[in-house]
């Protein structure tokens, strides 16, 4: 499995490309592009790697993670996949943009495929497991690749920190419970690729994260 991270928009959001070497089938997680230059960077990467983007996976539907989702789906023929508990956030994407005083033209974002705990996606020989991790948002998801030892956590947990819960639908108790039950139970060597900032591991967060 190949994985590449790109950091986009003024929020410093990490989006991820995962693809199978043989088939070139790919998924893109949390495409938060907000500028034409960022869209071109993504297009150039997809064309340069000759990727067949099958799914746009959303860990949650806060604006900084989804503003490029429908554009990318339209460009590639992929479907937009997220949890239905965040569907209202997607429909209210224009309001999110307005509340952050951003000069962006955004349409409401709908979900094409609803994902929930226990769902799996195949990427070549690799299985992507869907974990529900509510707390940062009601429909928070994480994507776990056990063969690669990789977890894409969105804004649930960061290197030395956890996601904020003062946005739409946040709940700190629920967030900490999600982290303890769904993430800290993964193998210690699992690499956590977060929605912002550098990677970490389950072992490092067990040892050093002050919120846990």
One Martini backbone bead per residue (centre of mass of N, CA, C, O) as a GRO file, in nm:
protein
  212
    1UNK     BB    1   0.095   0.037   0.023
    2UNK     BB    2   0.027   0.366  -0.060
    3UNK     BB    3   0.128   0.689   0.093
    4UNK     BB    4  -0.001   1.033   0.088
    5UNK     BB    5   0.057   1.364   0.200
    6UNK     BB    6  -0.145   1.666   0.218
    7UNK     BB    7  -0.134   2.016   0.279
    8UNK     BB    8  -0.421   2.227   0.333
    9UNK     BB    9  -0.512   2.519   0.377
   10UNK     BB   10  -0.542   2.748   0.651
   11UNK     BB   11  -0.565   2.484   0.859
   12UNK     BB   12  -0.370   2.249   0.799
   13UNK     BB   13  -0.478   2.004   0.626
   14UNK     BB   14  -0.485   1.651   0.606
   15UNK     BB   15  -0.442   1.467   0.319
   16UNK     BB   16  -0.509   1.136   0.165
   17UNK     BB   17  -0.328   0.891  -0.025
   18UNK     BB   18  -0.442   0.568  -0.137
   19UNK     BB   19  -0.261   0.288  -0.299
   20UNK     BB   20  -0.234   0.044  -0.543
   21UNK     BB   21   0.025  -0.061  -0.726
   22UNK     BB   22  -0.106  -0.244  -0.945
   23UNK     BB   23  -0.400  -0.096  -1.007
   24UNK     BB   24  -0.422   0.218  -0.895
   25UNK     BB   25  -0.611   0.216  -0.679
   26UNK     BB   26  -0.803   0.472  -0.493
   27UNK     BB   27  -0.798   0.690  -0.208
   28UNK     BB   28  -0.946   0.986  -0.054
   29UNK     BB   29  -0.876   1.177   0.240
   30UNK     BB   30  -0.987   1.475   0.310
   31UNK     BB   31  -1.063   1.705   0.080
   32UNK     BB   32  -0.964   2.057   0.157
   33UNK     BB   33  -0.978   2.225  -0.084
   34UNK     BB   34  -0.983   2.605  -0.165
   35UNK     BB   35  -0.795   2.616  -0.422
   36UNK     BB   36  -0.685   2.598  -0.739
   37UNK     BB   37  -0.395   2.513  -0.671
   38UNK     BB   38  -0.485   2.261  -0.509
   39UNK     BB   39  -0.637   2.119  -0.731
   40UNK     BB   40  -0.394   2.095  -0.922
   41UNK     BB   41  -0.216   1.928  -0.733
   42UNK     BB   42  -0.409   1.687  -0.730
   43UNK     BB   43  -0.432   1.632  -1.031
   44UNK     BB   44  -0.128   1.592  -1.084
   45UNK     BB   45  -0.097   1.350  -0.897
   46UNK     BB   46  -0.301   1.157  -1.021
   47UNK     BB   47  -0.175   1.163  -1.307
   48UNK     BB   48   0.120   1.089  -1.229
   49UNK     BB   49   0.016   0.806  -1.083
   50UNK     BB   50  -0.230   0.676  -1.221
   51UNK     BB   51  -0.512   0.708  -1.077
   52UNK     BB   52  -0.804   0.532  -0.937
   53UNK     BB   53  -1.061   0.691  -0.799
   54UNK     BB   54  -1.313   0.547  -0.590
   55UNK     BB   55  -1.284   0.717  -0.309
   56UNK     BB   56  -1.427   0.951  -0.076
   57UNK     BB   57  -1.307   0.998   0.246
   58UNK     BB   58  -1.471   1.086   0.559
   59UNK     BB   59  -1.419   1.157   0.891
   60UNK     BB   60  -1.564   1.439   0.848
   61UNK     BB   61  -1.785   1.756   0.811
   62UNK     BB   62  -1.582   1.971   0.819
   63UNK     BB   63  -1.476   2.212   0.612
   64UNK     BB   64  -1.154   2.145   0.610
   65UNK     BB   65  -1.230   1.832   0.491
   66UNK     BB   66  -1.466   1.900   0.231
   67UNK     BB   67  -1.438   2.129   0.002
   68UNK     BB   68  -1.319   1.899  -0.225
   69UNK     BB   69  -1.511   1.651  -0.259
   70UNK     BB   70  -1.706   1.702  -0.500
   71UNK     BB   71  -1.497   1.782  -0.705
   72UNK     BB   72  -1.340   1.511  -0.699
   73UNK     BB   73  -1.574   1.328  -0.770
   74UNK     BB   74  -1.633   1.462  -1.047
   75UNK     BB   75  -1.344   1.413  -1.171
   76UNK     BB   76  -1.340   1.070  -1.099
   77UNK     BB   77  -1.617   0.908  -1.005
   78UNK     BB   78  -1.646   0.915  -0.718
   79UNK     BB   79  -1.743   0.858  -0.392
   80UNK     BB   80  -1.906   0.985  -0.105
   81UNK     BB   81  -1.784   0.901   0.226
   82UNK     BB   82  -1.992   0.867   0.524
   83UNK     BB   83  -2.158   0.952   0.808
   84UNK     BB   84  -2.491   1.015   0.889
   85UNK     BB   85  -2.431   1.199   1.149
   86UNK     BB   86  -2.297   1.423   0.927
   87UNK     BB   87  -2.508   1.519   0.716
   88UNK     BB   88  -2.585   1.803   0.824
   89UNK     BB   89  -2.309   1.930   0.791
   90UNK     BB   90  -2.308   1.910   0.485
   91UNK     BB   91  -2.566   2.083   0.436
   92UNK     BB   92  -2.410   2.324   0.620
   93UNK     BB   93  -2.156   2.429   0.469
   94UNK     BB   94  -2.224   2.729   0.408
   95UNK     BB   95  -2.247   2.804   0.710
   96UNK     BB   96  -1.962   2.737   0.793
   97UNK     BB   97  -1.826   2.938   0.607
   98UNK     BB   98  -1.966   3.189   0.722
   99UNK     BB   99  -1.868   3.158   1.025
  100UNK     BB  100  -1.554   3.186   0.908
  101UNK     BB  101  -1.533   3.413   0.689
  102UNK     BB  102  -1.538   3.287   0.399
  103UNK     BB  103  -1.449   3.317   0.042
  104UNK     BB  104  -1.674   3.080  -0.047
  105UNK     BB  105  -1.813   2.850  -0.280
  106UNK     BB  106  -2.076   2.648  -0.139
  107UNK     BB  107  -2.228   2.350  -0.137
  108UNK     BB  108  -2.407   2.121  -0.041
  109UNK     BB  109  -2.317   1.808   0.117
  110UNK     BB  110  -2.345   1.483   0.007
  111UNK     BB  111  -2.401   1.141   0.056
  112UNK     BB  112  -2.342   0.839  -0.118
  113UNK     BB  113  -2.195   0.672   0.123
  114UNK     BB  114  -2.264   0.490   0.408
  115UNK     BB  115  -2.075   0.470   0.704
  116UNK     BB  116  -1.980   0.210   0.944
  117UNK     BB  117  -1.931   0.006   1.174
  118UNK     BB  118  -1.757  -0.268   1.005
  119UNK     BB  119  -1.682  -0.163   0.756
  120UNK     BB  120  -1.544  -0.232   0.424
  121UNK     BB  121  -1.252  -0.181   0.216
  122UNK     BB  122  -1.098  -0.237  -0.096
  123UNK     BB  123  -0.730  -0.225  -0.178
  124UNK     BB  124  -0.673  -0.462  -0.325
  125UNK     BB  125  -0.532  -0.647  -0.055
  126UNK     BB  126  -0.651  -0.419   0.118
  127UNK     BB  127  -0.795  -0.338   0.429
  128UNK     BB  128  -1.059  -0.113   0.522
  129UNK     BB  129  -1.149  -0.003   0.833
  130UNK     BB  130  -1.438   0.101   1.007
  131UNK     BB  131  -1.450   0.361   1.254
  132UNK     BB  132  -1.633   0.478   1.522
  133UNK     BB  133  -1.554   0.836   1.648
  134UNK     BB  134  -1.712   1.008   1.837
  135UNK     BB  135  -1.696   1.389   1.936
  136UNK     BB  136  -1.598   1.597   1.732
  137UNK     BB  137  -1.829   1.445   1.589
  138UNK     BB  138  -2.102   1.251   1.541
  139UNK     BB  139  -1.958   1.108   1.256
  140UNK     BB  140  -1.695   0.991   1.332
  141UNK     BB  141  -1.404   0.865   1.158
  142UNK     BB  142  -1.191   0.579   1.103
  143UNK     BB  143  -0.901   0.440   0.922
  144UNK     BB  144  -0.804   0.094   0.906
  145UNK     BB  145  -0.476  -0.066   0.830
  146UNK     BB  146  -0.351  -0.358   0.934
  147UNK     BB  147  -0.124  -0.435   0.729
  148UNK     BB  148   0.012  -0.132   0.761
  149UNK     BB  149  -0.030   0.010   1.041
  150UNK     BB  150  -0.285   0.223   0.983
  151UNK     BB  151  -0.427   0.541   1.098
  152UNK     BB  152  -0.700   0.746   1.012
  153UNK     BB  153  -0.824   1.005   1.244
  154UNK     BB  154  -0.841   1.284   1.198
  155UNK     BB  155  -0.974   1.482   1.483
  156UNK     BB  156  -0.953   1.288   1.733
  157UNK     BB  157  -0.628   1.261   1.713
  158UNK     BB  158  -0.309   1.372   1.825
  159UNK     BB  159  -0.004   1.485   1.882
  160UNK     BB  160  -0.067   1.530   2.219
  161UNK     BB  161  -0.382   1.525   2.140
  162UNK     BB  162  -0.715   1.648   2.075
  163UNK     BB  163  -1.010   1.718   1.977
  164UNK     BB  164  -1.234   1.943   1.943
  165UNK     BB  165  -1.575   2.031   2.114
  166UNK     BB  166  -1.686   2.342   2.013
  167UNK     BB  167  -1.837   2.233   1.789
  168UNK     BB  168  -2.049   2.074   1.600
  169UNK     BB  169  -2.139   1.810   1.812
  170UNK     BB  170  -1.957   1.809   2.050
  171UNK     BB  171  -1.789   1.553   2.282
  172UNK     BB  172  -1.566   1.478   2.518
  173UNK     BB  173  -1.651   1.210   2.644
  174UNK     BB  174  -1.690   1.068   2.372
  175UNK     BB  175  -1.406   1.106   2.263
  176UNK     BB  176  -1.245   0.956   2.483
  177UNK     BB  177  -1.395   0.690   2.444
  178UNK     BB  178  -1.314   0.643   2.152
  179UNK     BB  179  -1.010   0.634   2.198
  180UNK     BB  180  -0.998   0.403   2.409
  181UNK     BB  181  -1.173   0.183   2.241
  182UNK     BB  182  -1.052   0.224   1.925
  183UNK     BB  183  -0.732   0.313   1.950
  184UNK     BB  184  -0.585   0.200   2.218
  185UNK     BB  185  -0.648  -0.111   2.107
  186UNK     BB  186  -0.433  -0.098   1.924
  187UNK     BB  187  -0.145  -0.146   1.817
  188UNK     BB  188   0.131   0.022   1.923
  189UNK     BB  189   0.261   0.053   1.617
  190UNK     BB  190   0.051   0.230   1.521
  191UNK     BB  191  -0.008   0.465   1.286
  192UNK     BB  192  -0.099   0.809   1.326
  193UNK     BB  193  -0.302   0.992   1.095
  194UNK     BB  194  -0.381   1.312   1.100
  195UNK     BB  195  -0.559   1.614   1.028
  196UNK     BB  196  -0.316   1.738   1.200
  197UNK     BB  197  -0.004   1.721   1.177
  198UNK     BB  198   0.179   1.482   1.299
  199UNK     BB  199   0.269   1.185   1.354
  200UNK     BB  200   0.201   0.879   1.537
  201UNK     BB  201   0.141   0.654   1.813
  202UNK     BB  202  -0.007   0.456   2.029
  203UNK     BB  203   0.226   0.441   2.233
  204UNK     BB  204   0.277   0.748   2.261
  205UNK     BB  205  -0.013   0.821   2.361
  206UNK     BB  206  -0.013   0.646   2.613
  207UNK     BB  207   0.242   0.796   2.738
  208UNK     BB  208   0.184   1.136   2.657
  209UNK     BB  209  -0.116   1.196   2.662
  210UNK     BB  210  -0.286   1.419   2.869
  211UNK     BB  211  -0.596   1.324   2.798
  212UNK     BB  212  -0.529   1.001   2.896
   0.00000   0.00000   0.00000
